[in-house]
């Protein structure tokens, strides 16, 4: 076998490996993330059991493909640096509200988001945290911009 045909076979194998990896990645994203670490947060007397999404892949998948979520559960997205964070609902089946949260736990703004929508919802200023809960949870608890969340992520000074 010539060096050229060996190289050609190598490239074919490499392309096949890339295709299989891509298919596996897409398939993995079709299942909801259920095994992320959790943190307990509170909004006054209301307890929140939040999954923590802090890697780029965890944040990208978020609550996609979840068909239900208990009322006291949510997902806390943690970013390395504060920034204007924007969220959308592609492949997300549940109506959610995103709370854009400052480092001290203060809610900067809330955004109701519709399932399967690619409409972008952004923080009104730079934040490091976003908490997604079932739509209606914040309003039922009378929480709005300026309300404060507590828990380990908000007590650590960065």
C-alpha positions in Angstrom: 0.0 0.0 0.0 1.4 3.4 -0.9 1.8 6.2 1.6 -0.9 8.2 -0.3 -3.5 5.4 0.0 -2.6 4.9 3.7 -3.1 8.6 4.3 -6.4 8.4 2.4 -7.7 5.5 4.6 -6.5 7.4 7.7 -8.6 10.5 6.6 -11.6 8.2 5.9 -11.3 6.7 9.4 -10.9 10.2 10.9 -14.1 11.4 9.1 -16.0 8.3 10.3 -14.8 8.9 13.9 -15.9 12.6 13.7 -19.3 11.6 12.4 -19.9 8.9 15.1 -18.8 11.4 17.8 -21.2 14.0 16.4 -24.1 11.5 16.3 -23.3 10.4 19.9 -23.2 14.0 21.1 -26.6 14.8 19.4 -28.1 11.7 20.9 -26.8 12.5 24.4 -28.4 16.0 24.1 -31.8 14.4 23.5 -32.0 13.2 27.1 -32.5 15.6 30.0 -29.7 16.3 32.4 -30.8 14.8 35.7 -27.5 14.0 37.4 -26.0 17.5 37.9 -24.8 18.6 41.3 -27.5 20.3 43.4 -27.5 23.3 45.8 -30.2 24.4 48.2 -31.3 28.1 47.8 -33.9 30.1 49.5 -36.1 33.0 48.6 -37.3 34.1 52.0 -39.1 31.1 53.5 -39.3 29.3 50.2 -36.8 26.5 49.6 -35.4 25.8 46.1 -33.6 22.6 45.1 -31.5 23.7 42.2 -29.4 21.6 39.8 -26.2 23.5 39.1 -25.1 24.0 35.5 -21.6 25.5 35.4 -19.7 24.0 32.5 -20.3 25.3 29.0 -21.9 22.0 27.9 -24.1 21.8 31.1 -25.3 25.4 30.5 -25.9 24.8 26.8 -28.2 21.8 27.5 -29.8 23.4 30.6 -33.4 22.1 31.1 -33.8 20.9 27.5 -36.0 17.8 27.0 -37.4 17.8 30.5 -41.1 16.9 30.4 -41.8 18.0 34.0 -40.1 19.5 37.0 -41.3 19.6 40.6 -42.4 23.0 41.8 -39.6 23.6 44.2 -36.9 22.5 41.7 -35.0 24.7 39.3 -31.6 25.1 37.6 -28.9 27.5 38.6 -26.6 28.5 35.8 -23.2 29.8 37.0 -20.9 31.7 34.8 -17.2 32.4 35.4 -17.5 36.1 34.9 -20.4 38.5 35.2 -21.9 39.5 31.8 -25.1 40.2 30.0 -26.6 36.7 29.9 -29.1 35.8 27.3 -31.3 32.6 27.3 -33.7 31.0 24.8 -35.8 27.9 24.9 -34.8 25.7 21.9 -35.6 22.1 22.7 -37.0 23.1 26.1 -40.5 21.7 26.7 -41.5 23.5 29.9 -42.6 27.1 30.2 -39.9 28.7 32.5 -39.1 32.0 34.2 -35.4 33.0 34.2 -34.3 35.1 37.2 -31.1 37.0 36.3 -29.3 37.2 39.7 -26.5 39.5 40.9 -23.5 38.2 43.0 -25.3 39.2 46.2 -28.4 37.1 45.4 -30.5 40.1 44.3 -32.8 39.4 41.4 -32.0 41.9 38.6 -34.9 41.0 36.3 -37.2 38.2 35.5 -38.2 36.9 32.1 -41.0 34.5 31.2 -40.0 32.2 28.4 -42.1 30.0 26.2 -41.3 26.4 25.3 -39.5 25.7 22.0 -38.9 29.4 21.3 -35.7 30.9 20.0 -36.6 34.3 21.3 -33.7 35.7 23.4 -34.3 36.9 26.9 -31.4 38.8 28.5 -30.3 40.2 31.8 -30.7 44.0 32.2 -27.1 44.2 33.5 -24.1 42.0 33.9 -24.8 38.9 36.1 -23.0 35.7 37.0 -26.1 33.7 37.9 -29.4 32.7 36.2 -32.0 30.7 38.0 -34.7 29.0 35.9 -37.9 27.8 37.6 -41.3 26.7 36.4 -43.2 29.7 35.0 -45.3 31.2 37.6 -43.2 30.2 40.6 -41.7 33.6 41.2 -45.0 35.5 40.8 -46.8 33.0 43.1 -44.2 33.7 45.8 -44.4 37.5 45.1 -40.8 37.7 44.1 -39.7 40.3 41.6 -36.7 42.4 40.7 -35.0 43.5 43.9 -36.0 40.3 45.8 -33.1 38.4 47.3 -32.1 34.8 47.1 -29.8 33.2 49.6 -27.6 30.1 49.5 -24.0 29.1 49.2 -23.3 30.6 45.8 -24.4 34.1 46.9 -22.4 34.1 50.2 -19.1 33.6 48.6 -17.2 36.8 47.7 -15.4 36.6 44.4 
